[in-house]
């Protein structure tokens, strides 16, 4: 994307530049507000497409928008009246604006969605869960391809199928595919090292090509059948297997016939598990939005090869009252910013810039993408089903949120806090005798756990004594609140907590209070949760700075809430610690060699067997390894020679 600034006449063409247009009256000491501030920018704008940002007095971004004509769009905000309540509030809070011009409106749309995800403005619709989806991959780089789960960037060399709504849906599908087609799921290194069949062969989920129990031609046919099935040609695959089963029975090869029967049953079971399978829609995402009580739910159903591959519910932040078309357009832009769109999107509501969104998605995906709002037929039934699911999911969430809000109010009352709890941050540390120490932060609010806000902190301090939990608390909170203060000391912002919970006792609370005091935040309430003298659930002692410890009744709902928050932080901390420890176990001295990345590291270890053998290898031995050039071989040899 080429972005240019309309106020930088001498800028290099195509260079990304941004500016805040000078406001002469504001600079001269005049105090403008709202629409007057916005009107003062009109003289500096032209009719270029681009993106605009509205900022409040503290410099925080309130809203990011796109425009086909920047001057006309900004002029609509400069009117003193005629706005919706949401727009009027946004205009009144605006103290300055920033602009970026682009070559086309499509570029403006893509840039807008990137900025929204990065800046998280208060008045924009924001997709809070933007993870990639898992799929199934069949590799093509090996004579005996493997099948497995894949998440992330797709390789052009392999065959990818998906997306699926969840890892569970992928695992269930893979389980049945392995029963039906007997394709291996082991790594290439494990495949090459086998001398006898593994457990997968024993339980009839692999044909053991690693030890020659099946020829390359026969295995290739199994892989071809699996591809055909995943491409939607399931009936021809089943017909072929049925013919082979009948032929085996006629030849009195009953064991083979029974094996083929089991494979056919596995395919039938897989087809049954794909419920609500449309007949006339081969590839589409069905997207339906339902709004109620100031919140919204978007249900996305994934239809591939005439099969329903699952659905997922999203609860975007609605940007202070955005209407359904605006919310749905913003959701689509952010949802497909890091994943390819299917050829057809079936929507519950029409959106204002449908042609623009189609062009942007087509450009990103490299193929034609259409948007449709069906009014009849099977496509309408698919959208209606998604709408019903969205309504039910939002109703359930609103009920849960009401209960959660009531619990948070009771917690604030127990702690004698003056304000309602909108964001709670819970901290815990995990280590193994001081090694691979990790600090973890989880976030909870009236909406439940906000997993996109979770953070982990690798403990860095070299002077920290092994197992010094108090020092870990000081380091983690110091890094967390130093960043918050640097980003802007607006404690009303969405990313500022109004309660901190520490998994620990009075000493942990004292350490937390001390580090907060260094930032002038000693009024921020801190609650410590220790297991009490018997270390049993239900006997937790609660600690506040400068106060004696206290306990809650074992059946108190607030105690259950605190336990749940503490346990979630503990789970996240342990998982983060295990990840760090696992990475450390897999680390070798090769990681420090310049020019040796993951692929070359695997090649060296596969060739020599260990990092120690690589360090002892001669220069000529290193040169024969695939992917190791003469220059890199010399670098590796010199690295270990200098160390020795």
N, C-alpha and C positions, 0 to 999 in steps of 0.2 A: 504494500500500500504506500502511495506517495502522499505525504501530508505537507502542506505549505502554510505558512503564516501570512495572512493578508496584510500585516503591518510591517513585514520585513521585506522591503522592496529589493534589497541587495542579497537576499539569502540564496544559497546554492539551490538549484532546482532539485526538487524531490527530497530535500533535507527535512526531517521532522522538526518542526519548531512550534512553540506555543507562546502565547502572550496574554497578558491581562491589559486590555486597552486602557490607556490613561484616562482618568476621570478628572478633568481640569477643575470642576467646581469642588469636588471632594478634596483635591490637593490644595486648593486655595483656602481651605478651612471651612467651606460650607458643608452642612450636614444634610445629605439627601437620604431618602428612605424609599425602599421598595420600588414601585414603578418609576419613580423619578430617577433613581440610580440606573435602572434598565434603559429608560428613555435617553439618558446621556450617552449611551454607547451607539445609538443608531447612526449618528453621523460618521462613525468610523467603519461601519460595516457595508458590505456590498451584497450582491445576490449570489455569492458562491455557496455551494453545498458545504456542510461541515458539522462540527460538534461544538456545543456550548456547555459551559459549566457555570452554575450559580453557587456563590460562596457566601457564607455568613460572616459576621463581624470578626470572628476568630480565625477565619481562613478555611474552615471546614467546608467540604463540598456538600451542598444541599441536593443538587440535582444535576444529572448529565442527560442532555438531549441531543438529537440529530435534527438536521434541517436540510431540505432541498434548496431553500433560499434563506440564508442566515438572517438577513435584514428583515424579511417578512415575518419569520418565526419569532424573532426577538421583539418585534413591534407588537405582537399579540399580547406579550406580557407587560408592555409599557402602558396599557390602558388602566385607568384608576378603578374601573368597576367592570362587572360582567364576568368575573371568574367564578369557578367552583370554589367551595370552601377549601379544598386541598390546594388548589393553585393560588388562591388568595393568601393562604398561610405561607406558602413557599415564596411568593413575591415579596411579602412583608418582611421576611427574614433575610432577603438578599441584600448584601452590602457591596458585592463586586462580581464581575463575570470574567470568564476566560473563554477564548475561542480558538478552534483549530479548523482550518479550511482543508478540504479534500478535493480531489479531481472529480469524483462522482458521488452520488448519494449512496450507492452501494458501499463504497469505502467508508462513508460516514456511519452507516449502520454497523459495520464490523468494528470500527473504532469505538463507537458508542458502547457496544456490549463489552468490549475489553476494558474500557474505563469503568463501567459500572461494576464489573467483577473485581477490579483492582481497588476502587475507591469506596464502594459500598455506600452510596449516598442515601440519606434518610428518606427522600421523597421518591426514589426509584423503586420499581419492583425488582426484588433481588432473589435469585435462585440460590438457596443456601447449601444445597447438596449437589455437587457437580462432579461426582466421581465417574470414571469411565466404567463401561459395562463389560462383563466377562463374555467370552465367546469360545468357540471350539476351533482348534487349528489342526490341520493335517499337514505335516511337514513334507517337503518334496526334495530335500537336499540329500536324502539317504536312500539306498536301494530298497530298504524296508522302512517305509514311512511310519511315523508314530502319530498317535492321536492324543490330544490333551487339552487342558483348559488354558485360555490365553486372555490376558488383560493388558491394555495399553496399545501402543503403536503397532499397526499391522505391517507385516513384511510382504512385499510384492511377490516374493519367491514362494511363499506358502499359501495354502488354501484356508481361508477363514470363513467361518459361518457364525452368524449371530446378528445383533446382540441378544443375549438372554437377560432377563430381568434381575437375576441374582446368581450368586455362585452355587446355591443349592439347586437351582434349575439346571445349571450346566452339569453339576455332578450327577444328578439323576439321569440326565440324557446320556452322559458318557458311560455310566454304569450299564445302561441297556444297549448302547452301541457296541461296547466291548463284548457283551454276551452274544450279540447278533452277528458281529463281523470279526471277532477275535483278533483285533489289531492291538499291537503293543503300545504301552504308555510309558515305557522305561526310557531313560536318557541314552544317548548314543554311546557314552562311555560304559554304562552298565551293560548295554547290548553287546559291545565288543569284548567284555571281560567274562561273559557267561560260559560255563562249560557244561551246565545241565539246566533243564527247564526250571523256572522260578514258580512261585506260588500261583501267579496269574494263570499259568498253564494248567496247574493242578485243579483249579476251580473253574476251568473252561471259560476263561476270559482273554486268552491269548493263544495263538497257534504255534508259539515258540519258534519263530524264524531265527532266533539267535543261535540255536543248536541244530538247525536244518530239519526240523520236524515238518516244515512246509517249504515248497520250492518258491523261488522268487516270482515265478509266473502265477502260481496259485495265490500267493500273498498279495500280489498286485491286483488280482481279481477281487479279493476281499476289500482292499482299499478302494477300488473302483466302485464296488457296491455301496460302501459307506458314503462315498462322495455323492452318488446318485440319490441315495436316501436323503441326505442333508440338502440336496438341491430340489427336493420335492417329488422325486420319481420313486416314491415308496412302493406304489402298486406294482411297478415293473420288477422291482427288486424282490418283493414277496412272491410274485409269480415265478421268477427264475428259481428261487429257493424251493418253492413248492414242486417245480418240475424236477429238480435234483433229488428231492426227498422221494418222489414217486419212483424215479429211476433206481434209486438205491434200494427201495423196497422190492422192486421187481428182480433185482440182482441178488436178493436175499442178504444185503448188507445192512442188517437191522441196526447195528450200532451207529453207522453213519447216518441212517435215516432218523434215528432218535436225536442225534446231534443237530441235524438240520431242522427237525421239529422244534427243538428248544430255541434255535435261533429265530425261527418264524414267530414263536410265542413272545420272544423278547421284543421283536419289532412291533407286534400287535400291542403289547403293553406300553411301548413308547408312544404309539399313535393315540392310545386311549388317554395318556397323561397330558396330551396337548388338547386341552378343552377349548370350546368355543372356536372351532376351526372354520374359518370362512371359506366358501367355495369360489367366490368371484374376486377376492382380494388376495393377490399373491404376495405383495410386499408393501407394507405401509406401517406407519406409526399412528396410532389413534390417540389423540390428545384432547382431553376434556377438562374444563375448569368449572369448579363450583365455588361460589363465594357466599359467606354467611358470617355475621357477627364480626365484620372487619378483618376476617381471615379468609384464606382460600386454600383449596386443594386442587392440584393438577394430577390427574391420572394419565399415565402413558402406557398403552398396550403395544407390544411389539409383534407385528404380524410378518412372518417370513415363510416363504414357500407354502402359502396357504395354511400355516399353522400358527397358533398363538403361543409365542415363546415367553409368556409371562408379562407381568405388569408391575409398575412401581408408582407409589404415591409421593408427591412432592408438596411441600407447604411453603411456597415463596412468601417472603415479606412483601406486603402489598403496597408499600410506599405511600402511607397515609391516605388511603382511600381511592386507589386507582380503579378504573372501571374494567370490566371483563376483557374487552378487545385490547386495551393497552397492556393489561397484565399478561394476556396470552401471547401477544407479540413480543414482549420483553422476555417471557419464558422461553419461547422458541429460539430467539437470538442467542441467549446465554446457554441453553441446553445443547445446541449443536455447534457451539464455538470450538469444541475439542473432539468432536466425533462426526463421522459422515452421516448425512440424512438419507433416509430411504427415498424411493422415487415418488412416494405419495404420502402426504400428511393429511389425515382426516381430523378436522377440528370441530369443536362444539360451538365456537363463535367465530364470526368473520372478523378479520383484523383490518386496520385502516390501510396499511402499506403492504398488502398481500403481494403485489407484483414485485416490489422492492425486496421483500423477504425471499420470494422465489428466486430472484436473480442472485441474491447473496448466497443462498444455500446451494444453488446450482453451481456457482463459481467455486465454492468451497469443496463440493463433492465431486466435481468433474463430470457431472451428468445432469440431465433435466430433473428438477424436483418440482412437483406441483402441490398446491394447497387446495383443499376442498372442504366445503361445509355441506355434507349430504343432507338431503331432505326426505329421502325415501329409500326403500330397498335394504339390502344387506349392509351396505356401508352406514346407513342411518342407524341400523340396529347395533352395529359395533360402537358407534359414538354414544348411543343411548345407554348401552351397557357400561361404557367407561364413565359416563355422567353419573349413573347410579352408584358406581363404586366410589367416585369422587365425593358424592354427597354423603355416603355412609362413612367414609374415612374421615371427612371433616367433622361430622357429628360426633364420632368417637373421640377425635382429637379435642374438640371443644369441651366435651365432658371431662376428659382427662385433665385438660388445662384448668378447668374450674376447680377440680379437686386439688391440683398442684398449687394453684394460687391461694386456695384456702389454707393449705399446709404451710406455705411460705408466710402467710399473714400470721399464723399461729407461732411459727418459729421467730418471727420478728417480735411478737408480743412476749415470748418467753425470754428473749434476750434484751427486752426493753429498748428496742431500737425505735428511732423517731420516724424513719421512712420505710416505705414498702420495699421488699427485696425484689429487685428486678434482675440481678445477675449475681450468682454465687460462684466463686472460684475455690476449688478444693485442691490441695496440694499433698503429694506424698512422694517419698523417695524410695528407691529400691537399689540394692547392691548385694554383692556376694563377698563378705568379709572386706568390704571397702573397694573391691574391684568393679570396674565397668559401672560406676555409679550413675544413676539417672534420676532426675527429678521430673515429676509429671504434674500437669495441671488439667483438670477437667472443669467444665462450665455447665451450670444448671440455671434455669430460669422458669418462669411460669409455663413455658412451652416444653419443659422437660430437659433432657440432656442435649446440649448444643455441640455435637461431636465435631463439627467443622471448626470450632474454636478451641479444641483440645490442643495442648502443646506439650512437647517433651524437651527436657534440658539435659544435655550431656554435661556432667559435672567436669569443669575444666581446671579448677584451681589445683596447682601442683603442690601448694603448701598445706593443703587440707589433709588432716590426719585420717587414715583409713577408718571408715565407720563413724565419722563425726557428723551425726545427723543435724546438729544445730548449725554447723558451718554450711552444710548443704542447703538448709532452709534459707540462710542468709544469702547464699549465692543465687539460688533460684529466684527468690523474691526480688533481690537486687537487680537481676537482669530483666525480670518481668516489668518492674515498675520504672526502671530507668528508661525503657523503651516507651512506656505509656506517657511518662512525663515529657520525653523528647518529642513525641508525636503531637502533644498539645494537652495542657493541664485542664481540659474540660471534663470534670468529673460527672457531668450529666450525660456524656456520650455513651453510646451503646456498649463500648468495649471496656468501660470502667466498672469494676465490681463494687457492690456496697456491703459485701460480707465475704470474709476469707475464712475458710475452714482448713485446719492443719491436722493431719493424722499424727497426733503426738500429744504430749502433756504440757505441763506448765513451762518447761524449758524451751520447747519448740515455740510456744506462744510468745515467750519473752524474746527469743531470737527474731521472730517475725516482727514483733512490735518495734524492736530496735532498728531494724533495717527500714521499716516504713517511716520511722521518725526522722531518719536521715533525708527523706524526700518530703518532709513536712506533712506526712499522711498519718500521723499518730492517732487521729480521730477515726480512722478506718477500722471497724470492728473486726477482731480476730477471734475465732473459736477453735480451741484445741479439743480433739477427741481421743482419749486414751482408753485402753481396755479395762482399766480398774484393777483392783488388787487380785481378783480371781481370773482375770483375762478371759472372761466369758462374754459372749454376745448378750446384751441386755443389762450388763453391769457397767457400761461405759461411764467414765467420768468426763465432764465437760469443764473446760478451763477458759477463763477470760483474764486478760492482763490486769493484775492488781486486785483480783478477786479470788476468794477461796473456791476450790473445785465444787461442783454440784452435780447431781444426778437427776434423771427423769424417771418416771414410773415405767416399768418394763412394758406395759401395754400402751404407752403414750404414742400417738400417731407421729408426733414430731420426732420422737426418738427413732422410729422406723425410717423417717425421712433422712435423718442424719446418718443412720447406719447405711442406707442405700447410697448416699452421696460418698461416704467414706469408702465403701466397698468398690464403687465404680472407679474412684481414684486409685485404689489399691490394685484393681485389675489392670488398669491402663499403665500404671507404673511398672508392674511385674512384666507385662508384655513388652514394654519398651526396653526394660533391662535385658530380657531374654534376646531380643533382636540385636542389641548392641553386643552381647556376649557371643552370640552366634557368628556375627560378622568378625569379631576378634578371633574366634577359633579358626575361621577360614582364612585369616590373614597370613601372609607369608612374607619373607624378605623380598620376593619378587614385586610386591606392591610398591616398593621404594625405587625400583629401577626406572629411570626416565624412558618413556617410549613403550613401556610394557603395560598394555591395558588388559581388560578382562579376557578378550579373545586370545591374545598372544600368551597370556598367563596360562590359559587352559591348554594351548598347544604345547607349551614347554612342559607343563606337569604331565600331560598325556604321554609325551615322548620320553621324558627322563624318569617319571614316577614320583618325584618329590622335589621340593625346593632345594634341599641339600644337594641332591644329585645335579641340579642345574648349576649350583654354585661351584661344583667341582669339575664341570664339563669343560673340555678344551674348546678353543675357538672354532676349529673345524667341525666339531660335533654340534655346536650351536648353529652353525650355518645351514645344516641339513634339515632343520625343523621348519615345517610349513609356516610361512608368514614372517619368518625371521630373516631380514636382509643382512648382507655382509656388515653394513654399518651398525645395525642394531646388535648383531652378534658381538661386534667389538665393544659396543657400549656395555652389554651385559657382562662380558668377560672382564672388562676393566673395572666395572662396579664391584664385583666380588673379589677381584685380585687386589684392588686398593683396600678393600675392607680386611683382607687377610693379611 
